[in-house]
């Protein structure tokens, strides 16, 4: 079964950098028309767009804060007007991810993460699912994290939000199955991106040594997994969480 995405329109939030950039790039390489969402750095988003176009693909950048319902609805309307109905949704955007101990953690610290991993996917789904239902076709691929399986200390604000996101993925999969909309999640391990530019090399080396395959992954490893879930090759797969971390969890 082919993983080509010709004729499909994909929205990747946070698509101007890091894992989102790799996901947008791979979907474009596989033939999808890609809406690259960004919140602030238009130059970075346009660079992703130009890279996709440079290899014969189609992509356009769209600005929106994906925590804001009005901005999401306007972005989706603009995408549908310019590119067509959205077939593939990848809620990837995230914000700062601070390590905070129990004694210092506040409820707002948890809410800050839930804004990205529950509120944003919900608002995005509310905007695109009605159209998917009418067409009896849709792919939603959430981006999770191995931290939910690993239980990383001093990171409960982030870990708990990722756990909530996985619950959301599984519930939506059951709710939307009758409309032929699949909902899955790709959960990377620690994959260095520009977000990790200042992280100590010794920490990266220690993590790599703990991975069964003996090395860290690359952003495109995530892009490949998302493209699979987005394609017809995965049309009979829904409600699943795929760990992309060299065997570091399951």
Secondary structure, DSSP 8 states (H G I E B T S, - for coil): -----TT-EEEETTTTSHHHHHHHHHHHHTT-EEEEEESS-HHHHHHHHHHHHHTT-EEEEEE--TT-HHHHHHHHHHHHHHT----EEE-----------TTT--HHHHHHHHIIIIIHHHHHHHHHHHHHHHHT-EEEEEEEETHHHHT-TT-HHHHHHHHHHHHHHHHHHHHHGGGTEEEEEEEE-----GGGTTS-HHHHHHHHHHSTTSS---HHHHHHHHHHHHSGGGTT--S-EEEESTTS--
